[in-house]
Amino acid sequence: MNLFNEFAKDLRVILDDLAASGQLPGGLDLSKVTVEPPRDPSHGDLSTNAALVLAKQAGLKPREIADMLVERLKGLADVVSVEIAGPGFVNLRLSDDTWRQRIGDILVAGVTYGNSSVGAGSAVNVEYVSANPTGPLHAAHARGAVVGDALASLLEKAGYTVTREYYINDAGAQVEVLGRSAYLRYREALGETVEIPAGMYPGEYLKDVGAELAERDGPKWLDAPESEWLPAVRDFAIERILAGIKDDLDALGVRRQVFSSERNLIASGAVEDAYQSLVDQGLIYTGVLDPPKGKKPEDWEPRPQTLFRATRFGDDVDRPLKKSDGSWTYFANDIAYHLDKFRRGSPALIDVLGADHGGYVKRMQAATTAVTGGQGSLDAKICQLVHLLKNGEPVKMSKRAGTFVTLRDVIDQVGRDVVRFIMLTRRNDQTLEFDFAKVTEQSKDNPVFYVQYAHARCCSVLRHARDADPERSLSPDDLAATAVLSRLEAPEELALVKLMANWPRIVESAAQAHEAHRIAFYLYDLAAAFHGLWNKGKDDTTMRFLLDEDPELTTARLALIKAVSIVIASGLDVMGVEPVEELRG
Protein backbone atom coordinates (compact mmCIF):
# COMPACT_ATOMS: atom_id res chain seq x y z
CA MET A 1 0.00 0.00 0.00
CA ASN A 2 1.24 3.47 -0.88
CA LEU A 3 0.36 5.36 2.30
CA PHE A 4 1.01 8.69 0.62
CA ASN A 5 -1.49 7.88 -2.13
CA GLU A 6 -4.10 6.96 0.47
CA PHE A 7 -3.77 10.33 2.16
CA ALA A 8 -3.78 12.06 -1.24
CA LYS A 9 -7.17 10.43 -1.90
CA ASP A 10 -8.44 11.65 1.48
CA LEU A 11 -7.16 15.14 0.68
CA ARG A 12 -9.01 15.21 -2.64
CA VAL A 13 -12.24 14.22 -0.89
CA ILE A 14 -11.74 17.12 1.52
CA LEU A 15 -11.10 19.53 -1.37
CA ASP A 16 -14.22 18.29 -3.16
CA ASP A 17 -16.25 18.82 0.02
CA LEU A 18 -14.89 22.36 0.39
CA ALA A 19 -15.90 23.06 -3.20
CA ALA A 20 -19.35 21.56 -2.67
CA SER A 21 -19.89 23.77 0.38
CA GLY A 22 -18.82 26.89 -1.55
CA GLN A 23 -15.68 27.53 0.48
CA LEU A 24 -13.56 26.79 -2.59
CA PRO A 25 -14.47 27.29 -6.26
CA GLY A 26 -15.47 24.19 -8.20
CA GLY A 27 -13.40 22.73 -11.03
CA LEU A 28 -9.98 23.41 -9.50
CA ASP A 29 -7.06 21.72 -11.24
CA LEU A 30 -5.67 19.30 -8.62
CA SER A 31 -3.02 17.71 -10.86
CA LYS A 32 -0.13 19.49 -9.11
CA VAL A 33 -1.32 18.73 -5.58
CA THR A 34 1.12 16.34 -3.88
CA VAL A 35 1.39 14.43 -0.63
CA GLU A 36 4.95 13.38 0.13
CA PRO A 37 7.49 13.24 2.96
CA PRO A 38 8.71 16.70 4.04
CA ARG A 39 12.36 17.39 3.27
CA ASP A 40 13.04 17.81 6.99
CA PRO A 41 11.64 14.81 8.96
CA SER A 42 11.33 17.02 12.03
CA HIS A 43 8.48 18.86 10.27
CA GLY A 44 6.26 15.76 10.29
CA ASP A 45 5.51 12.57 8.38
CA LEU A 46 3.54 13.87 5.39
CA SER A 47 3.39 17.25 3.72
CA THR A 48 1.03 18.69 1.10
CA ASN A 49 1.45 21.70 -1.16
CA ALA A 50 -2.31 21.94 -1.84
CA ALA A 51 -2.78 25.41 -0.35
CA LEU A 52 0.12 26.81 -2.36
CA VAL A 53 -0.78 25.38 -5.78
CA LEU A 54 -4.51 26.12 -5.48
CA ALA A 55 -4.32 29.66 -4.07
CA LYS A 56 -4.12 31.52 -7.39
CA GLN A 57 -6.90 29.44 -8.96
CA ALA A 58 -9.12 29.93 -5.93
CA GLY A 59 -8.40 33.64 -5.57
CA LEU A 60 -7.40 33.11 -1.94
CA LYS A 61 -4.24 33.39 0.11
CA PRO A 62 -2.40 30.09 0.69
CA ARG A 63 -2.81 30.42 4.46
CA GLU A 64 -6.57 30.77 4.06
CA ILE A 65 -6.79 27.47 2.22
CA ALA A 66 -4.32 25.89 4.64
CA ASP A 67 -6.55 26.87 7.59
CA MET A 68 -9.52 25.16 5.92
CA LEU A 69 -7.50 22.00 5.35
CA VAL A 70 -6.08 21.79 8.87
CA GLU A 71 -9.46 21.49 10.55
CA ARG A 72 -10.54 18.67 8.25
CA LEU A 73 -7.25 16.80 8.12
CA LYS A 74 -7.25 16.58 11.92
CA GLY A 75 -10.36 14.43 11.65
CA LEU A 76 -8.67 11.72 9.56
CA ALA A 77 -7.91 8.39 11.18
CA ASP A 78 -4.26 7.92 12.16
CA VAL A 79 -3.52 11.68 12.14
CA VAL A 80 -2.24 12.97 15.49
CA SER A 81 -1.36 16.54 14.52
CA VAL A 82 -1.55 18.98 11.61
CA GLU A 83 0.48 22.17 11.28
CA ILE A 84 0.96 24.95 8.75
CA ALA A 85 4.55 25.67 7.80
CA GLY A 86 6.19 28.43 5.79
CA PRO A 87 4.06 30.07 3.10
CA GLY A 88 1.35 27.42 3.26
CA PHE A 89 2.66 23.86 3.41
CA VAL A 90 0.48 21.64 5.59
CA ASN A 91 2.39 19.01 7.57
CA LEU A 92 0.83 15.96 9.20
CA ARG A 93 2.08 13.58 11.87
CA LEU A 94 0.69 10.06 11.98
CA SER A 95 0.41 7.71 14.90
CA ASP A 96 3.30 5.33 15.46
CA ASP A 97 0.93 2.38 15.09
CA THR A 98 0.09 3.54 11.57
CA TRP A 99 3.73 3.15 10.63
CA ARG A 100 4.22 -0.11 12.50
CA GLN A 101 1.35 -1.64 10.53
CA ARG A 102 3.41 -1.26 7.40
CA ILE A 103 5.70 -4.04 8.67
CA GLY A 104 2.78 -6.42 8.38
CA ASP A 105 2.09 -5.18 4.84
CA ILE A 106 5.70 -5.92 3.89
CA LEU A 107 5.79 -9.37 5.47
CA VAL A 108 2.58 -10.44 3.74
CA ALA A 109 3.50 -9.01 0.33
CA GLY A 110 7.10 -10.24 0.24
CA VAL A 111 9.18 -8.94 -2.66
CA THR A 112 5.98 -7.83 -4.40
CA TYR A 113 5.79 -5.07 -1.78
CA GLY A 114 5.87 -1.81 -3.71
CA ASN A 115 4.01 -3.25 -6.70
CA SER A 116 1.64 -0.63 -8.05
CA SER A 117 -1.22 -0.27 -10.49
CA VAL A 118 -0.35 3.34 -11.32
CA GLY A 119 0.59 2.27 -14.85
CA ALA A 120 -2.88 0.78 -15.32
CA GLY A 121 -1.51 -1.68 -17.87
CA SER A 122 -0.65 1.03 -20.40
CA ALA A 123 1.89 -0.06 -23.00
CA VAL A 124 5.46 1.21 -23.02
CA ASN A 125 8.20 0.21 -25.45
CA VAL A 126 11.70 0.45 -23.98
CA GLU A 127 14.44 0.17 -26.59
CA TYR A 128 17.96 -0.20 -25.25
CA VAL A 129 21.47 -1.26 -26.21
CA SER A 130 20.74 -1.45 -29.99
CA ALA A 131 24.47 -1.49 -30.71
CA ASN A 132 25.54 -1.86 -34.33
CA PRO A 133 26.28 -5.56 -34.95
CA THR A 134 29.80 -4.75 -36.08
CA GLY A 135 31.69 -5.95 -33.00
CA PRO A 136 31.34 -7.11 -29.40
CA LEU A 137 29.62 -4.89 -26.87
CA HIS A 138 31.99 -2.54 -25.09
CA ALA A 139 31.90 -1.36 -21.49
CA ALA A 140 29.90 1.77 -22.28
CA HIS A 141 27.12 -0.42 -23.66
CA ALA A 142 26.77 -1.89 -20.18
CA ARG A 143 25.35 1.34 -18.90
CA GLY A 144 22.60 1.63 -21.49
CA ALA A 145 21.83 -2.07 -21.14
CA VAL A 146 21.43 -1.85 -17.37
CA VAL A 147 19.56 1.46 -17.40
CA GLY A 148 17.11 0.15 -20.00
CA ASP A 149 16.65 -3.24 -18.36
CA ALA A 150 16.16 -1.81 -14.86
CA LEU A 151 13.80 0.85 -16.17
CA ALA A 152 11.72 -1.84 -17.88
CA SER A 153 11.54 -3.81 -14.62
CA LEU A 154 10.64 -0.67 -12.69
CA LEU A 155 7.82 0.14 -15.10
CA GLU A 156 6.51 -3.42 -14.81
CA LYS A 157 6.54 -3.16 -11.02
CA ALA A 158 4.53 0.06 -11.34
CA GLY A 159 1.87 -1.66 -13.42
CA TYR A 160 2.85 -0.84 -17.01
CA THR A 161 2.88 -3.38 -19.83
CA VAL A 162 6.44 -3.25 -21.14
CA THR A 163 8.05 -4.39 -24.39
CA ARG A 164 11.84 -4.73 -24.16
CA GLU A 165 13.35 -4.16 -27.58
CA TYR A 166 16.69 -4.24 -29.38
CA TYR A 167 16.93 -2.50 -32.75
CA ILE A 168 19.45 -4.20 -35.03
CA ASN A 169 21.15 -1.60 -37.23
CA ASP A 170 21.87 -4.12 -39.98
CA ALA A 171 21.52 -1.74 -42.93
CA GLY A 172 23.78 0.97 -44.27
CA ALA A 173 27.46 1.61 -44.80
CA GLN A 174 28.73 0.30 -41.47
CA VAL A 175 27.61 -3.28 -42.14
CA GLU A 176 29.09 -3.12 -45.63
CA VAL A 177 32.42 -2.21 -43.98
CA LEU A 178 31.88 -5.13 -41.60
CA GLY A 179 31.39 -7.49 -44.54
CA ARG A 180 34.61 -6.34 -46.21
CA SER A 181 36.54 -6.55 -42.93
CA ALA A 182 35.28 -10.08 -42.28
CA TYR A 183 36.19 -11.03 -45.86
CA LEU A 184 39.81 -10.05 -45.19
CA ARG A 185 39.83 -12.31 -42.11
CA TYR A 186 38.26 -15.07 -44.21
CA ARG A 187 41.10 -14.85 -46.71
CA GLU A 188 43.54 -14.80 -43.80
CA ALA A 189 41.99 -17.98 -42.39
CA LEU A 190 42.58 -19.63 -45.76
CA GLY A 191 46.31 -18.88 -45.57
CA GLU A 192 46.71 -15.47 -47.17
CA THR A 193 48.68 -12.67 -45.55
CA VAL A 194 46.39 -9.66 -45.23
CA GLU A 195 46.67 -6.09 -44.05
CA ILE A 196 43.71 -4.32 -42.44
CA PRO A 197 43.52 -0.92 -44.15
CA ALA A 198 42.27 2.23 -42.48
CA GLY A 199 38.52 2.42 -42.32
CA MET A 200 38.08 -1.32 -41.74
CA TYR A 201 37.30 -2.98 -38.40
CA PRO A 202 40.66 -4.11 -36.98
CA GLY A 203 39.53 -6.14 -33.94
CA GLU A 204 40.78 -9.69 -33.62
CA TYR A 205 37.23 -10.85 -32.90
CA LEU A 206 36.75 -10.94 -36.68
CA LYS A 207 39.42 -13.65 -36.94
CA ASP A 208 36.93 -16.07 -35.43
CA VAL A 209 34.26 -14.95 -37.89
CA GLY A 210 36.65 -15.41 -40.82
CA ALA A 211 37.76 -18.82 -39.55
CA GLU A 212 34.16 -20.02 -39.10
CA LEU A 213 33.24 -18.85 -42.59
CA ALA A 214 36.29 -20.56 -44.05
CA GLU A 215 35.34 -23.77 -42.26
CA ARG A 216 31.76 -23.57 -43.54
CA ASP A 217 32.36 -22.49 -47.15
CA GLY A 218 35.98 -23.33 -47.85
CA PRO A 219 37.50 -21.30 -50.74
CA LYS A 220 34.08 -20.70 -52.31
CA TRP A 221 34.31 -16.90 -52.15
CA LEU A 222 37.99 -16.37 -52.99
CA ASP A 223 37.52 -15.77 -56.70
CA ALA A 224 33.91 -14.58 -56.59
CA PRO A 225 33.09 -10.96 -57.46
CA GLU A 226 32.29 -8.64 -54.56
CA SER A 227 28.67 -8.40 -55.64
CA GLU A 228 28.36 -12.11 -54.79
CA TRP A 229 30.55 -12.53 -51.70
CA LEU A 230 29.71 -9.27 -49.92
CA PRO A 231 26.05 -10.02 -49.08
CA ALA A 232 26.91 -13.56 -47.95
CA VAL A 233 29.90 -12.55 -45.83
CA ARG A 234 28.09 -9.52 -44.39
CA ASP A 235 25.09 -11.57 -43.32
CA PHE A 236 27.29 -14.30 -41.85
CA ALA A 237 29.29 -11.73 -39.86
CA ILE A 238 26.14 -10.00 -38.57
CA GLU A 239 24.68 -13.33 -37.48
CA ARG A 240 27.83 -14.39 -35.60
CA ILE A 241 28.40 -11.02 -33.95
CA LEU A 242 24.77 -10.69 -32.97
CA ALA A 243 24.96 -14.14 -31.36
CA GLY A 244 27.93 -12.90 -29.31
CA ILE A 245 26.03 -9.76 -28.33
CA LYS A 246 23.11 -11.87 -27.13
CA ASP A 247 25.47 -14.06 -25.10
CA ASP A 248 27.00 -10.96 -23.47
CA LEU A 249 23.56 -9.57 -22.64
CA ASP A 250 22.62 -12.92 -21.13
CA ALA A 251 25.77 -12.79 -19.00
CA LEU A 252 24.69 -9.35 -17.77
CA GLY A 253 21.20 -10.61 -17.02
CA VAL A 254 19.61 -8.32 -19.60
CA ARG A 255 16.27 -9.55 -20.91
CA ARG A 256 14.92 -8.86 -24.38
CA GLN A 257 11.60 -9.73 -25.95
CA VAL A 258 11.91 -8.29 -29.45
CA PHE A 259 14.77 -7.92 -31.91
CA SER A 260 13.80 -5.61 -34.78
CA SER A 261 15.83 -5.49 -37.99
CA GLU A 262 16.43 -2.19 -39.76
CA ARG A 263 17.00 -4.04 -43.02
CA ASN A 264 13.67 -5.87 -42.73
CA LEU A 265 11.95 -2.61 -41.90
CA ILE A 266 13.28 -0.99 -45.07
CA ALA A 267 12.43 -4.03 -47.18
CA SER A 268 8.84 -3.99 -45.92
CA GLY A 269 8.26 -0.52 -47.36
CA ALA A 270 7.86 1.03 -43.91
CA VAL A 271 10.10 3.99 -44.76
CA GLU A 272 8.03 4.93 -47.81
CA ASP A 273 4.90 4.49 -45.71
CA ALA A 274 6.12 6.84 -42.97
CA TYR A 275 7.31 9.35 -45.56
CA GLN A 276 3.91 9.33 -47.28
CA SER A 277 2.22 9.91 -43.93
CA LEU A 278 4.30 13.07 -43.49
CA VAL A 279 3.57 14.14 -47.08
CA ASP A 280 -0.16 13.73 -46.47
CA GLN A 281 0.12 16.02 -43.46
CA GLY A 282 1.91 18.71 -45.48
CA LEU A 283 5.12 18.23 -43.49
CA ILE A 284 7.49 17.56 -46.41
CA TYR A 285 8.93 20.19 -48.74
CA THR A 286 11.96 20.85 -50.93
CA GLY A 287 14.24 23.50 -49.54
CA VAL A 288 17.81 24.62 -48.86
CA LEU A 289 19.18 24.46 -45.33
CA ASP A 290 21.48 27.07 -43.82
CA PRO A 291 25.11 26.01 -43.26
CA PRO A 292 25.65 23.94 -40.11
CA LYS A 293 27.07 25.84 -37.15
CA GLY A 294 30.85 26.07 -37.36
CA LYS A 295 30.91 25.44 -41.09
CA LYS A 296 32.78 27.97 -43.19
CA PRO A 297 30.55 29.43 -45.95
CA GLU A 298 33.03 28.43 -48.67
CA ASP A 299 32.82 24.80 -47.51
CA TRP A 300 29.06 24.80 -47.75
CA GLU A 301 27.33 23.77 -50.94
CA PRO A 302 23.68 24.74 -50.72
CA ARG A 303 21.42 22.36 -52.62
CA PRO A 304 17.73 21.56 -52.66
CA GLN A 305 16.81 18.74 -50.29
CA THR A 306 13.70 16.83 -49.25
CA LEU A 307 13.03 18.22 -45.77
CA PHE A 308 10.76 17.37 -42.86
CA ARG A 309 9.21 20.37 -41.07
CA ALA A 310 10.73 19.39 -37.71
CA THR A 311 10.67 22.99 -36.45
CA ARG A 312 6.89 22.80 -36.24
CA PHE A 313 7.36 20.28 -33.44
CA GLY A 314 10.09 21.93 -31.41
CA ASP A 315 13.26 21.03 -33.32
CA ASP A 316 15.91 23.66 -34.07
CA VAL A 317 15.98 23.13 -37.85
CA ASP A 318 14.10 21.18 -40.46
CA ARG A 319 15.67 17.82 -41.28
CA PRO A 320 16.58 16.10 -44.57
CA LEU A 321 15.01 12.71 -45.29
CA LYS A 322 16.79 11.93 -48.56
CA LYS A 323 20.43 12.00 -49.60
CA SER A 324 21.67 13.58 -52.81
CA ASP A 325 21.51 10.19 -54.56
CA GLY A 326 17.84 9.82 -53.62
CA SER A 327 18.38 7.18 -50.92
CA TRP A 328 16.90 7.57 -47.45
CA THR A 329 18.82 9.17 -44.62
CA TYR A 330 19.26 7.29 -41.34
CA PHE A 331 16.76 9.69 -39.85
CA ALA A 332 14.09 8.62 -42.35
CA ASN A 333 14.67 5.00 -41.36
CA ASP A 334 14.40 5.91 -37.69
CA ILE A 335 11.11 7.72 -38.24
CA ALA A 336 9.71 4.58 -39.83
CA TYR A 337 11.00 2.49 -36.93
CA HIS A 338 9.34 4.65 -34.30
CA LEU A 339 6.09 4.62 -36.25
CA ASP A 340 6.38 0.83 -36.40
CA LYS A 341 6.76 0.62 -32.60
CA PHE A 342 3.76 2.89 -32.17
CA ARG A 343 1.63 0.82 -34.54
CA ARG A 344 2.58 -2.34 -32.67
CA GLY A 345 0.65 -0.92 -29.73
CA SER A 346 3.03 1.25 -27.71
CA PRO A 347 2.07 4.94 -27.67
CA ALA A 348 4.74 5.61 -25.04
CA LEU A 349 8.26 5.07 -26.40
CA ILE A 350 11.51 5.20 -24.44
CA ASP A 351 14.89 5.13 -26.19
CA VAL A 352 18.01 4.55 -24.09
CA LEU A 353 20.84 6.09 -26.11
CA GLY A 354 24.57 6.62 -25.93
CA ALA A 355 26.32 9.90 -25.17
CA ASP A 356 26.88 10.62 -28.88
CA HIS A 357 23.12 10.88 -29.52
CA GLY A 358 22.48 14.15 -27.72
CA GLY A 359 21.75 16.03 -30.93
CA TYR A 360 19.36 13.31 -32.05
CA VAL A 361 16.75 13.75 -29.34
CA LYS A 362 14.84 16.84 -30.48
CA ARG A 363 14.51 15.70 -34.09
CA MET A 364 13.31 12.23 -33.10
CA GLN A 365 10.80 13.60 -30.60
CA ALA A 366 9.53 15.98 -33.28
CA ALA A 367 9.24 13.16 -35.81
CA THR A 368 7.48 10.84 -33.34
CA THR A 369 4.89 13.48 -32.53
CA ALA A 370 4.36 14.23 -36.22
CA VAL A 371 4.19 10.72 -37.62
CA THR A 372 1.84 9.47 -34.88
CA GLY A 373 -0.48 12.45 -35.18
CA GLY A 374 0.38 13.55 -31.65
CA GLN A 375 -0.71 10.24 -30.14
CA GLY A 376 2.78 8.94 -29.52
CA SER A 377 5.43 10.26 -27.17
CA LEU A 378 9.17 9.66 -26.99
CA ASP A 379 11.41 9.99 -23.94
CA ALA A 380 15.10 9.69 -24.81
CA LYS A 381 17.45 8.76 -21.98
CA ILE A 382 21.02 9.73 -22.86
CA CYS A 383 23.62 7.64 -21.02
CA GLN A 384 26.81 9.60 -20.56
CA LEU A 385 30.30 8.11 -20.74
CA VAL A 386 31.70 5.47 -18.40
CA HIS A 387 35.36 5.99 -17.45
CA LEU A 388 37.03 2.68 -16.63
CA LEU A 389 39.74 2.94 -13.98
CA LYS A 390 41.81 0.73 -11.74
CA ASN A 391 43.07 2.43 -8.60
CA GLY A 392 42.41 5.74 -10.31
CA GLU A 393 44.34 4.93 -13.49
CA PRO A 394 42.64 4.45 -16.88
CA VAL A 395 42.19 0.80 -17.89
CA LYS A 396 43.92 -0.27 -21.09
CA MET A 397 41.88 -1.39 -24.03
CA SER A 398 41.10 -5.02 -24.78
CA LYS A 399 43.53 -6.71 -27.14
CA ARG A 400 40.74 -8.79 -28.58
CA ALA A 401 38.48 -5.84 -29.35
CA GLY A 402 41.33 -3.73 -30.65
CA THR A 403 40.05 -0.33 -29.59
CA PHE A 404 38.00 -0.72 -26.41
CA VAL A 405 37.34 -2.74 -23.27
CA THR A 406 34.59 -5.28 -23.90
CA LEU A 407 31.52 -5.73 -21.75
CA ARG A 408 32.49 -9.36 -21.19
CA ASP A 409 35.90 -8.23 -19.86
CA VAL A 410 34.15 -6.15 -17.22
CA ILE A 411 31.67 -8.87 -16.23
CA ASP A 412 34.45 -11.46 -15.96
CA GLN A 413 36.47 -9.23 -13.65
CA VAL A 414 33.85 -8.04 -11.15
CA GLY A 415 30.67 -10.04 -11.78
CA ARG A 416 27.30 -9.19 -13.19
CA ASP A 417 25.70 -7.88 -10.00
CA VAL A 418 28.46 -5.36 -9.38
CA VAL A 419 28.25 -4.07 -12.95
CA ARG A 420 24.48 -3.70 -12.79
CA PHE A 421 24.44 -1.94 -9.42
CA ILE A 422 27.25 0.51 -10.17
CA MET A 423 25.71 1.51 -13.50
CA LEU A 424 22.70 2.81 -11.55
CA THR A 425 24.58 4.82 -8.93
CA ARG A 426 24.51 7.99 -11.01
CA ARG A 427 21.83 9.66 -13.09
CA ASN A 428 22.07 8.42 -16.67
CA ASP A 429 22.91 11.94 -17.87
CA GLN A 430 25.97 12.18 -15.61
CA THR A 431 29.41 10.76 -16.38
CA LEU A 432 30.19 7.67 -14.32
CA GLU A 433 33.55 6.41 -13.06
CA PHE A 434 33.90 2.65 -12.79
CA ASP A 435 37.00 1.83 -10.76
CA PHE A 436 37.63 -1.93 -10.70
CA ALA A 437 39.34 -1.65 -7.32
CA LYS A 438 36.69 0.49 -5.63
CA VAL A 439 33.64 -1.42 -6.84
CA THR A 440 34.91 -4.61 -5.19
CA GLU A 441 36.21 -3.19 -1.91
CA GLN A 442 34.27 -3.85 1.27
CA SER A 443 33.54 -0.38 2.58
CA LYS A 444 30.72 2.08 3.10
CA ASP A 445 32.01 3.99 0.08
CA ASN A 446 31.13 1.06 -2.16
CA PRO A 447 27.32 1.14 -2.52
CA VAL A 448 27.15 -2.43 -3.86
CA PHE A 449 28.84 -3.82 -0.78
CA TYR A 450 27.00 -1.49 1.59
CA VAL A 451 23.53 -2.55 0.41
CA GLN A 452 24.39 -6.23 0.07
CA TYR A 453 25.98 -6.15 3.52
CA ALA A 454 22.73 -4.83 4.99
CA HIS A 455 20.83 -7.74 3.44
CA ALA A 456 23.47 -10.24 4.59
CA ARG A 457 23.35 -8.83 8.12
CA CYS A 458 19.55 -9.27 8.18
CA CYS A 459 19.99 -12.89 7.12
CA SER A 460 22.70 -13.38 9.75
CA VAL A 461 20.42 -12.19 12.55
CA LEU A 462 17.64 -14.49 11.37
CA ARG A 463 20.06 -17.45 11.23
CA HIS A 464 21.24 -16.77 14.78
CA ALA A 465 17.64 -16.54 15.97
CA ARG A 466 16.86 -19.89 14.35
CA ASP A 467 19.97 -21.48 15.83
CA ALA A 468 19.07 -20.17 19.30
CA ASP A 469 15.52 -21.51 19.08
CA PRO A 470 15.01 -24.10 16.31
CA GLU A 471 11.30 -24.24 17.15
CA ARG A 472 10.81 -20.55 16.39
CA SER A 473 9.02 -19.86 13.10
CA LEU A 474 10.59 -17.06 11.11
CA SER A 475 8.28 -17.27 8.13
CA PRO A 476 6.97 -13.84 7.10
CA ASP A 477 3.35 -14.92 7.65
CA ASP A 478 4.03 -16.21 11.16
CA LEU A 479 6.03 -13.12 12.10
CA ALA A 480 3.21 -10.93 10.80
CA ALA A 481 0.71 -12.88 12.90
CA THR A 482 2.70 -13.12 16.14
CA ALA A 483 4.87 -10.02 16.40
CA VAL A 484 3.70 -7.41 18.90
CA LEU A 485 4.83 -4.47 16.82
CA SER A 486 3.90 -1.90 19.47
CA ARG A 487 7.11 -2.98 21.22
CA LEU A 488 9.09 -1.18 18.52
CA GLU A 489 9.40 2.16 20.24
CA ALA A 490 12.95 3.37 19.60
CA PRO A 491 13.19 6.42 17.30
CA GLU A 492 15.70 4.56 15.10
CA GLU A 493 13.29 1.66 14.67
CA LEU A 494 10.41 3.92 13.72
CA ALA A 495 12.61 5.90 11.33
CA LEU A 496 13.55 2.64 9.61
CA VAL A 497 9.89 1.64 9.30
CA LYS A 498 8.99 5.03 7.81
CA LEU A 499 11.76 4.65 5.26
CA MET A 500 10.46 1.22 4.23
CA ALA A 501 6.91 2.58 4.01
CA ASN A 502 8.23 5.06 1.45
CA TRP A 503 9.24 2.26 -0.96
CA PRO A 504 5.89 2.08 -2.84
CA ARG A 505 6.02 5.85 -3.38
CA ILE A 506 9.59 5.60 -4.65
CA VAL A 507 8.55 2.90 -7.14
CA GLU A 508 5.71 5.01 -8.53
CA SER A 509 7.60 8.30 -8.70
CA ALA A 510 10.71 6.71 -10.24
CA ALA A 511 8.62 4.87 -12.82
CA GLN A 512 6.68 7.99 -13.78
CA ALA A 513 9.93 9.97 -14.08
CA HIS A 514 11.67 7.11 -15.98
CA GLU A 515 14.57 7.26 -13.50
CA ALA A 516 15.78 3.84 -12.41
CA HIS A 517 18.76 5.28 -10.53
CA ARG A 518 16.39 6.40 -7.78
CA ILE A 519 16.16 2.77 -6.70
CA ALA A 520 19.91 2.58 -6.01
CA PHE A 521 19.77 5.85 -4.09
CA TYR A 522 16.84 4.62 -1.99
CA LEU A 523 18.50 1.29 -1.19
CA TYR A 524 21.66 3.04 -0.02
CA ASP A 525 19.61 5.22 2.35
CA LEU A 526 17.74 2.16 3.65
CA ALA A 527 20.99 0.27 4.17
CA ALA A 528 22.46 3.24 6.03
CA ALA A 529 19.45 3.39 8.37
CA PHE A 530 19.70 -0.34 9.07
CA HIS A 531 23.46 -0.26 9.68
CA GLY A 532 22.89 2.65 12.06
CA LEU A 533 20.38 0.59 14.03
CA TRP A 534 22.77 -2.37 14.06
CA ASN A 535 25.59 -0.21 15.40
CA LYS A 536 23.29 1.19 18.08
CA GLY A 537 23.16 -2.28 19.62
CA LYS A 538 26.93 -2.37 20.01
CA ASP A 539 26.83 0.41 22.60
CA ASP A 540 23.36 -0.11 24.05
CA THR A 541 22.56 -3.73 24.89
CA THR A 542 18.84 -2.96 25.10
CA MET A 543 18.91 -2.13 21.37
CA ARG A 544 20.19 -5.54 20.32
CA PHE A 545 17.96 -7.60 18.10
CA LEU A 546 18.08 -10.85 20.08
CA LEU A 547 17.24 -10.48 23.78
CA ASP A 548 17.01 -13.72 25.75
CA GLU A 549 15.19 -11.94 28.57
CA ASP A 550 12.53 -10.41 26.30
CA PRO A 551 11.24 -12.86 23.66
CA GLU A 552 8.31 -10.61 22.76
CA LEU A 553 10.56 -7.69 21.81
CA THR A 554 12.91 -10.10 20.04
CA THR A 555 10.06 -11.34 17.83
CA ALA A 556 9.02 -7.76 17.02
CA ARG A 557 12.58 -6.91 16.03
CA LEU A 558 12.90 -10.07 13.96
CA ALA A 559 9.76 -8.98 12.09
CA LEU A 560 11.39 -5.60 11.50
CA ILE A 561 14.59 -7.20 10.25
CA LYS A 562 12.75 -9.59 7.98
CA ALA A 563 10.87 -6.62 6.53
CA VAL A 564 14.15 -4.81 5.86
CA SER A 565 15.53 -7.84 4.02
CA ILE A 566 12.35 -8.06 1.93
CA VAL A 567 12.42 -4.40 0.89
CA ILE A 568 16.11 -4.60 -0.02
CA ALA A 569 15.42 -7.74 -2.05
CA SER A 570 12.46 -6.01 -3.73
CA GLY A 571 14.68 -3.11 -4.77
CA LEU A 572 17.52 -5.33 -5.93
CA ASP A 573 15.03 -7.33 -7.97
CA VAL A 574 14.14 -4.18 -9.90
CA MET A 575 17.84 -3.56 -10.48
CA GLY A 576 18.38 -7.14 -11.61
CA VAL A 577 20.79 -7.83 -8.73
CA GLU A 578 20.72 -10.99 -6.65
CA PRO A 579 20.55 -10.31 -2.88
CA VAL A 580 23.23 -12.20 -0.95
CA GLU A 581 22.67 -13.96 2.35
CA GLU A 582 26.31 -14.07 3.37
CA LEU A 583 29.37 -12.02 2.43
CA ARG A 584 32.84 -13.46 2.48
CA GLY A 585 35.99 -11.42 2.32
Helices and strands as residue ranges (DSSP letters): H 3-20, E 35-36, G 41-43, E 46-48, H 50-58, H 62-73, E 79-85, E 89-94, H 96-109, G 110-112, E 123-127, H 139-157, E 161-168, H 173-189, H 205-217, H 226-251, E 258-261, H 262-267, H 270-280, E 284-287, G 297-299, E 305-308, G 310-313, E 319-320, H 330-343, E 348-354, G 355-360, H 361-371, E 377-383, E 386-390, E 393-394, H 407-414, H 416-422, E 432-435, G 438-440, H 447-468, H 476-482, G 485-487, H 491-501, H 503-513, H 517-539, G 541-543, H 551-575
